[in-house]
Amino acid sequence: MSGSWTNGTAALRASVAGRIGDSTMQGWTFDDGSGLSRNNRVSAMGAAQWLRAMALDPRIAPTYLPSLALAGK
């Protein structure tokens, strides 16, 4: 798959769906594959499920969890 906004969006959608399922992504909007667009829309439940999936993945959690901000620090 060559790099483009369309392919980036498809790759992002496939990655997220692979971790939390298509049904959780109902109503989500990805404007581009960067994750930085103001037009991206994700439900609060979906964001929580994404964070949970990442935290429970033993391959990703050791790097992912320390990258998150801590309140008060």
Stockholm file with secondary structure:
# STOCKHOLM 1.0

chainA/1-73         MSGSWTNGTAALRASVAGRIGDSTMQGWTFDDGSGLSRNNRVSAMGAAQWLRAMALDPRIAPTYLPSLALAGK
#=GR chainA/1-73 SS CCCCHHHHHHHHHHHHHHHHCTGGGTTCBCSSTTSCCTTCBCCHHHHHHHHHHHHHCTTTHHHHHHHSCCTTC
#=GC SS_cons        CCCCHHHHHHHHHHHHHHHHCTGGGTTCBCSSTTSCCTTCBCCHHHHHHHHHHHHHCTTTHHHHHHHSCCTTC
//
